Amino acid sequence: MRIRSIALAGVLGVAGLGLIGVGSHAVFTTTTSSSQEITAGTPQVVTWSAAATNGCTTELIAAGNPSTCSSVTLPVETVGSTFDAYSIVHVTNIGNIAVDVTSLGTSDSCGESSGCGPVAPNSYYLEQALGLGVNFIGGSGDEYNGLLTAYSGFDTITPYTLGTPIPLGIGDSTQYDVDIYAGVTTTEYNGAGVVPALPNDASGGSDTVTLTIGYSG
């Protein structure tokens, strides 16, 4: 069928032009294609501290245990009316894409939902008197230094968004200094001065403070 079609076309061509003989031709076609696989990267950030009590004491340990070391637990401190409980915590990007540290949230075990005031008044007075200092090394400087409960990202659903995100490339680390204190002038931070000593009503109280680092990538 293909040869007959070509012959018929040749005959019609000769009739129309008179001087052109019947010829033959061939058309060759080919196709080419290329592909590119797109795979979404996986952000993965771990925290660790030499003082951690949950085993996340080095970057190597944290990288090998990302689910455990998504947070660190620091030692329990028994303090007097004036104290300075200072810690250094590291944040390391072990994922395969760059990320930005974007927010810092704080909460505690004596938050509004627990009704700590009427249930545990000593703990309530302790919470109200605690000072908090946070400083990102390599970031924009002191993020906060003042009363814990006055921090804008304290005990809220929406953590405080950092004014300048802190970039973390693949394998990079940043550290943040955390100081929970009362009755002293912290030497680790600029800005706010002395947070008053704990009141007598705080005696015997307890509070667990949690800091949550938010990131995007």
N, C-alpha and C positions, 0 to 999 in steps of 0.2 A: 504493500500500500504506500509506503513512503516513496519508492521509486516512481510509481505512477503519478503521484502528486507532483513530484518535481518535473516529470516529462510534460504534464499538462500545463504547468506554469510556463515551461519553455516554449511550448507551441503558442500559447496566447501572447507571449512576449514577441515572438517573431512576427505574428500577424499585426501587432500594433506598431512595430518600428520598421519592419521591412528589411533592414540591412543587418540586423544583429542575429547571428546564428544561435542555435540552441547550445547553451553551455551547462556546466554543472558547478556547484559550489558546495562547500561544507562549512558548517558553523560549529565551532568548538566552544564549549562553556565549561567553566570550572568554578567552584566555590571555595572560600576559605573562611575560617572562623577562629576566634580567639576567645579565651575565657579568663576571668579573674575571680578567684574565690574571695569573698568578703567575710571576715570573721570578726565578730564583736569582741573587743578585749574584755578582760576580767579585772576590775579593780579589787585590790585586796590590801588592806592596811592593818598592821598589828601594832600593839603597844607593849612596852616593856620598861622595867625599871630595876636597877640593882637592888632596890629595897622591896621589890614585890614579894608578897607572901604566897601567891598562887603559882609560883614556879617560873613566871615569865621574867627572868632576871637578865637575859642577854638577847641580842638580836638573833643569834643562831637558834636559840630555844624558841623564841617567839615565831620565827619563820617556819619552824617545824611543827608548830602547834597553833595554827591561825585561829581555830575556833575557840581555844582556851584563852589565847592572848589577844582577843578583840578588846579586852579590858585588863586592867591590873588592879590587884588588891594590895593596898599598902598597910603597914603595921598599925595595930591599935595603939593609940597613945593615951596614957593617963597623965593628965596635966593639972597644973595649979591654976591660979587666977591669971597669971601671966605665962605665956608659952609661945613657942615658935616651932611649929611642926612643918619642916621644909622637905620637899621631895623633888627629884628630877625624874621626869617621865619622857620616854622617847616614842616617837611615832615614825614607823618605817613602812614604805610602800613596797610590798613584795608581789604586787600584781604585774601585769604585762602592759599596762598603759599608765601614762602620767595622770596624776590627780591633783586636786587643789584642796587643802584644808580650808573649809569655808565657815565653820561655825563652832561655837563653844557653848555648851549647855551645862547647867549645874542643877542638882537636886539633892535631897537628903532624906534621911529616914524620919525626920520630924516635919515633913511637909504638910501643906494645908489639908490634904485629904486624910491624914492620919488623926487629925484632931488632937495633936500633941499637947496643946495648951491645957485642956481640962483633964486629959488622961495622964499626962506626964509633965506637970508644970516645970520641973527642974530641967528637963530636956528642952522644953520650949524656951526657957530663959537662956540656956546655953546656946541654942541655935541663933537667937536674936543678937547675941553678943559676939559671934565668931567673925573674925576678919578673914578675907580671902584675897590672895594675890596670885595672879597668873601672868606669866611672861613667856611668849614664844621666842626662842632663840632663832634668829634668821627671819623672823616675821616683822611686824610693824612696831615691835616694842611691847610695852606693858599693855595687856588687854584689859586688866582690871586690878585695882587695889583698893579695897574698902570693905565695908560690911558685907558679909555673904548674902544676907537677905535683901540688900539694896542693889544687887547685881541684876541687870535687866533681863538676863537669861536664866534667872534662878527659878526653879520649880515651876516652869511653864512648859506648855506643849511645844512652843516654838523656841529653839535655842537662839542665843545671840549670834547674829551674822557678823563675821569679822569684816572690818572696813576694807582691809586688803587681804584677799585670799593668799594663802601660803602655798606656793607650788611644790609638789613632791614628784620628782621624776622617778622613773623605774629604778628601784634599789636605793633611792635617797631616803634620808632620815631628817627629822627635825626634833628638837627637844623643847619641852616646855617645863618651866619651873613653877611649882605649885607650893604655896605657903598658906597654911591655915594657922591663924595666930590670934593673940589678944594681948593687950597691955604692953606691946613693944613696938618700936619703930623698925619696920623691916628694912634690912640693908640690901635685899635682893631686887627691890623695885623702886621706881621713881613714882612721883605723884602723891597719893594719899599719905597722910601721916599716921599718927598713933590711933589704933582702934582701942577703946578703953579696956581695962582689965575686966575679967568675968565678974559679974555680980554674985553676991552670996547666994541668991536664989538659984544659980546654976549648979551649985554643989550637988554632986551625985547624979547629974544628968549625963546623957550620952547622945551622940548624933553621928551618923555615918554620912559623909559627904561624897557625892558621886559627880565626876566631871565627864561629860560626853563630848568627844571630838567628832564633828561632822565633816564629811569630805564628798567631793563629786569628781567624776571622771568620764 
